[in-house]
Amino acid sequence: MLLNFRSFDTLLEIGVLFLTLVAVRALGLVWPVRRLRPAPSPMLAGLVRLVVPLAVVAGAYLLWAGATAPGGAFQAGAVWAGALVLLRLADSPLVRAFHRNGLAAAGVGVFAAAALAAYVLTGTLLMYPRSTAGIWILVIEVAAAFSIAAILYRLFAAEPNAEMPR
Amino acid sequence: MSVTLFYECLGAALLAIGLAGFATRSAALQRLLAVNVVGIGVFMWLVATAYDPVAPDAVPHALVLTGIVVAVSANGFALALLVRLARREAEADDEASPR
């Protein structure tokens, strides 16, 4: 529903998420790269080892099932963001891959590119060619899910800059 | 009382509670939570109007999903503002205290 009938809404929604990241950065909050602590507590390490793989699989399932059941890019991105938050709390260096601005922008970028490509192909913005619409939506959803996870995680992990202006 | 009417009233009640909280509290975080409650009241009202035992209307559902995501982003931004505000107040306190 969200990606075929209300695709314009969803495009703007992902744009709003990205805009929020830009706004948070404009407020002077940054994402310093931290070193891995020598030994996180065994309980935290055990929890991370248990929960993160499950969350990755659950998010991937939600992403795939979103075509026909409740789920989709936003739900998958939210679950993955939860896993990233947990990794961050354990000071894992795995989260560094998600700090790239390109990843956060990929969701909007891919969606906008698809909208323009659909316009070129069928004359109407966001009107995917009917025969391959499923593939278009899948590509957009995958990019959007990674992007949403990165943005939501970075909204959590933002910290005040040391030399924040008043 | 029909299902729709019941949840519409519940949504309106949440909205009222949130507004009351926003009007009476002065702490920034409490006001942010109150605004969240207002948002949830609106979502509940929207979903209530979409109720139909046979074929629920999907458009308000899509609107609410989009609204939830936008509300999350707005919360993130508001919290960043709160961090900045707390920083500013801490620095003002540092300046005002006698050395």
Interface residues (C-beta under 8 A of the other chain):
Chain A: M1 L2 F5 R6 D9 T10 E13 V16 L17 L19 T20 A23 V24 L27 G28 L29 F74 L152 L155 F156 A158 P160 M164 R166
Chain B: A58 V59 H61 A62 L63 L65 T66 V69 V70 V72 S73 A74 G76 F77 L79 A80 L81 V83 R84 R87 R88 E91
